[in-house]
C-alpha cells in the first residue's frame, strides 16, 4: 500500500513539474514573441523613413520580415506550451 501511494505521489509530482515547465515555456515564448513584434515595428518605421539611406531602409525591411517570422514562431510555440500545460 505504501509503495502504491509513493508511486502515485511521484506521478503527481512529475505531472506538476511538467505543467509548470510548460507554463514557464509558454510565458518565455510569449515574451520573445512580443520582443520580436516590437523589433519588427521599429524596423518597419526605419524602412518607411524617406530620410534614411536606401541601403539602411532595405536592411530594415529585411530585418522586419525576419522579426515577423520570429514573432509567429514564438507565438506558435507559446500556444503549444499553453495547451500542453492545460492537458497535464
N, C-alpha and C positions, 0 to 999 in steps of 0.2 A: 504494500500500500504506500509506504514512504517513497519507494523508487518511482512509483507512478506519479505521485504528487510532485516529486523533484523533476521528473521529465516534463510534466505539464507546465511547471514554473519556468523551466528552461525554454520551452517552446514559446511561452508567453513573452518572456524577456527578449527572445530573438525577434519575435514579431514586432514588439515595441521598438527595438533598435532599428529594424528595417524601416518602419513607418517614420521614425524620427529622421533617419538618414534621407529618406525620400522627400520629406517635408523641407529639410535643410537644403537639399539639392535643388528643389523647386524654387526656393527663395533665392538662392545664389544665381540660378539661371535667369530668374526674373530681373534681378539687379543688373546682370550682364546685358540682358536684352534692352533694358532701359538706358544703359550707358551707350550701347550701340545706336539706339534711336536718337539720343542727344547728339552724338558724334555725326550721325547722318544729317541731321538738321543743320548743324554747323557747316558741314561740307557743302550742303545744298546752297546755303547762303553765300559761301565763297564762290561757288560755281556760277551763281547768278550775278555776282558783283562785276559790273562793267568796268570798274576802275582797276580791277586786278589783271595781271598779265594773263594772256591766253594759256600759257603753259600751266600756270597756277590754277586757273579755272578748270582746265582739263584734268589735272591731277585730283582736284577736289571732287569733280564729278565721278571719277573712277573710285575714289575713296567712299563716296556716298553710296555707290552701288554695293561695294564690299560691306559697308556698315549695314545696309538693308538686309543683305544675305545673312550676316551675323545675327542681326536682330531677330529675324524669322527663325533661325536655327535655335537660338536661346529660348525663344518663346515656345517653340515646339517641345524642346526638352523640359522646360518648366511645366508645361501642361502634362507631359507624360509622367514626370515625377509626382505631380499633384494627384493625378489619377491613381498612380501606384500606391501612394500613401493612404488613399481613401479605401483601398481594397485589401488592406492588411488586417 
